[in-house]
Amino acid sequence: MHDYKKVFLTLTLLLLSLLAQAQFAEIDVKAYINKDSVALGEPFMYTISITYPPQYEIALPDSQDIPQPLEWIGKTYFNTVCKDNLCKDSIQYFLRTFHTDSLLIPNIPVYIFNENRHDTLFIHPALKEVMIKKLGKATSDFVWQEDADYQELSPSINYWYYGAIGIAVLIVSVILLWLVGPIVLRRIKLFNMGLNHQRYIKDFDEQILQFTTHTQATDLEKCITIWKSYLTRLESKPYTTLTTTELKDMQDMEDVITPLRNLDRFLYGGLRQDETIESLNALRRFSNRRFLKKKKEVRDV
């Protein structure tokens, strides 16, 4: 009795399948491949084209419908074209495989629905065979293996690549130094000149205050020494080794010769303090002018 039921059920399913296929007889599904043979891992294109009446709805396969051993790379879908009561859809799949033997493209179903979506049919295009190219003969030391774990390799250093980057950085640095270097060096020099001048004014004024408080000749000598040392650094001239008479023979020193002589009279003859302070202020003004002049020279280079 059970055997009769099985036979009846099989005949029923077969009849339903034939009826469904007769219902969708107007639908034509074709498949193409662009290469008959590929190397391991080489991409190839698999195209499905389907022609159908417009009352049907088509669902083309997606990435999850691509079976093993094929690997999905991407797809290109073409817009539906309808003409003479027939519509056409096409899709191109970009696939690859690492299967070592020739293989038939497994069945990739196309889903077809009628107007009310009550009936659904899966149509499989005809199988297409892909030959796997043998690029080399396997030896006793080499055996083809379809599935293998990744082998971790130590990273190699591309000396040519990093060498080219180093040379490029060096060339760019030289060009920037040639173009911008003088400007940067000039700004650094002006900055240092400003700091040195501020430090000199501070030390000079503190020593004047010391002299004003104690009225000692040694304090006055220190004031003159600070002034000469600063001018020596500013202009790279030997002010510290020159006397007042020798300074007179130098260029543009007329403004300080009289104040220097007044200071010499105090050191050796006891000039009044009021005139001495005024002479020291004249030295400060002279050094300020020389600083501004030197600053302009550096800026205008």
Secondary structure, DSSP 4 states (H G I P E B T S, - for coil): -HHHHHHHHHHHHHHHHHHHHHHTTT-EEEEEES-SEE-TT--EEEEEEEEE-TTSEEE---GGG--TTEEEEEEEEEEEEEETTEEEEEEEEEEEE--SS-EEPPP--EEEE-TTS--EEEE-PPP-EEEEP--S---TT----SS-PPPP-PPPP-HHHHHHHHHHHHHHHHHHHHHHHHHHHHHHHHHHHHHHHHHHHHHHHHHHHHHHHH--HHHHHHHHHHHHHHHHHHH---GGG--HHHHHTSTT-HHHHHHHHHHHHHHHH---HHHHHHHHHHHHHHHHHHHHHHHHHHHT-
